[in-house]
Amino acid sequence: MKIPRFVTVAIYLAAVLAVFISPAKADESNKLTIFTFSAPIELPGVTVPAGTYTFKLADSQGNRNIVQVWNKDMSRLYATILAIEDYNAEPSEKTVIRFSESAAGGPPAVKEWFYPGEQYGLEFVYPKKRATELAKASNQPVPSMPEKRKVENAPIKAQKPSGEEAEVAEVFVVAAPSQQADQSAVHTVNSEELPKTASMLPVLWMMGLSLLTAGALLGLIAEQGV
């Protein structure tokens, strides 16, 4: 049976579209990770109940590290968090979350987040009042920002356990392992990391194959139309 020309062309177009349509994948640039916490946790400015949350880097116009925390399907934004770079001499193959000590009976406060396989992570910046409380409770400096300031332009300081305020560069050293990590609770949280973005080489190969197939089909159609 002779196949109508429009059917042949439709099959070819469907094959070409299949090359470009694929499920959404995580991009290492935004470090999108889905976490499941078995108990409430404290984030800068908010405490969230036990549950599943999506952490990702937000697009920032300036040279700032801004983390967004959403519910799992990213339909509700819980927090927009300013962060500074942190260093881990021995990167883990899994996601690592560190918590600061807080007042007895309170939920643990998220201190640091390290993406799998990376030495450089992010330390969360807390509002000044809360940062001072956490610094005293954990006996560690905590990065701080003024109360009720937008993360895009808030100045960052460091609150010492003594209650004194200092410049971030005087307290936090990114280029060397932090001695403070030994005093923090370190947890590998259950996370559902999305696949990393694939290389473009397979796509380019498939594009070339599709073009060759198109040439052959069009040639066949031309012969049948003669």
N, C-alpha and C positions, 0 to 999 in steps of 0.2 A: 504494500500500500504506500502511495506517495504521500509524504508528510507535507502539509501546506506550509508555504514560506513563512507566514506570520507565526506559526507554532514553533518552527525552528529558531526564529529570531528570539521569541519569548524565552525558550529554554536557555539560549545562550546568555541573555540578559540576566536571568535568574542565577546562572552559574557565576557570572561576574560579580553580582551583588553579594553572593555568599562569601566571596573572598574578603569583603570589607566589613561585613556585619559579624560582630563577636561580642560576648558578654563583657560588661564593664570590668576593668582591672585596676588595681591600686597602682598609684604612681609613687615611686620612692621619694619624689620631691615633696609630697604632702604627708608622707609617713602614715597614711590612713590605717588605723588598727582598731579592731573591735575587742573591747575588754568585758569580762564578766566578773563582777565583784560579789562576794558572798555576804558582805556586810556593808553598812553605810560608810562613805568616805567623805572627807572634807577636801574641797577645792577652793582656790582663792575666791572668796565672796559668796560661796554657796556650799551646802552639804547635800549630797544626793543619796537616796536609799540604795540598798543592794539591788543589783540589776545589771543589764548589759548596756554598754555605752560605746560610742564611736569617738575616738580621738583622732584629730587631724590638724596639720598645720594650715593656717589660714593664709590666703593671699595678702601680702602686706606691701603697701606702696613704699614704705621706708625700710631701713635696714633693721628690722625688728623681728624677733621670734614670737609669734602669736599662735596659741593653741586654742582650738575650738573643741568643746565637748558636747556631743549630741546624744540623743537616744539612738538605738540601734539602726533604725531605718532613716535617720537624719531628718525627721519631721519636726523635731523640737530641739532648740539650742539651749543648753543648760548654762554654759559658761564660756566666756572669751577671756583667755588667760595670757598675760605677758610672761615671758620666760627669758632666762639668760642661758648661755652655753655652759655645759658642764662636761667633765672629762672622766672617762673610765679606762684605766690602763689595760684591763682585760675584758674586752667586749664579749657579751654572751650571745649564743645562737638564738636565744629566745628574748622576748620582750622583758625588760626589767623595770619594775616600779619600786621606788624607795619612798618610805613614809617618815615624816618627822614625828617625834614624840609629842603628844599633846596632853592636855589635862586629863586626869584619871576619869574614866567613864565616857570620854568623848570619842568620836570617830577618829581614826588616823588621818592625818593631813598629808596629801600627796606632796612629796618633796621633789622627786626627779623622775624623768621618763627617758629610757634608753631604747632606741629602736634596735632590732636584732642585728648583730654583727657590726655595730658602729661604736667607736670610742667616744664620740661626741654626742651628748644627749642634751636634755633641757631641764633646767631647774626652775620651778614655778615661783613667780613673784607674788607675794601676799600684800594686802593692804597694810599700811604701816602699823596700826594698832594690833592687828592679828599677828603680823610678823614679829613684833616685839614679844608677844606672849609665847609664840612658838620658839623663839630664840632662847628665852629663859627656861622653858620646859625641856628643851632638847639639849641645852648647853652648846648650841651651834649657831653661827650667824645665819640669818635668813634674809634673802633679798626682798626689798619692800618698795612700794609706790604710794603716793598720796591717796587718801581716801577719796572715792567718787571721782576719780580722773579716768579719762579714756585711755585704754592701753596703747593707742597709736602714738600718743605724745606725752605720756607720763614719765617724769624723771625717775630713775631707779637708784635706790640707795641700799645700804646693808644695815640691818639691825643686829647688834652684838648681844650676847647673853647678858652683858653688864647693863644693857639698856641704852648704851651709847649708839649713835648713828655714825656710819662711816661711808666712804666712797666704795663702790662695788669693787674697783680694781685693787683696793687695799686689803680686801678680805677674800675675794674669790679669785683663784688662779686657775684659768682654763687650760694652760699649757702643761700642767703636771697633775698627777693623780691627787685627788682630794683625800686628806686624812680624815675628813669628817664622815666619810661613807661608812667607816667601821662602827660608828655610833648610831647609825640609822638602821631601821628595819628594812631588809631587802627582800622583796617578794617577786617571784615570777608569776604574774597574773595570767589566768586563763585568757588567751587572746585568739581571735580568729583573723589572722592576717590574710588579706586578699593576695592573689598571685601578683608577682611583680610584672611590670610592663614587658612584653616580649620584644625580641629584636625585630627590626623591620626587614631583615633579609628574607625570611620565609614569605612575607607579604609581597616583596618585590619579585621573588621567584614565581609566585602564583600569578602576579600581574602579567609577567612575561609569557607564562604558559597560556593564560587566558587570551592574550592578544594573538598568539600563534593559532589557538583554536578558532578565534574569531575569523582570522584570515582564511583558514581552511573551510569554515562553514560558509563564509561569504562567497568563496570561490565555487563551492558546491552549488550554492543557490543560483549563482550566475550561470553555471553550466546547465542547470535544470530549466532556467528561464529562457534559454536559447531555443 
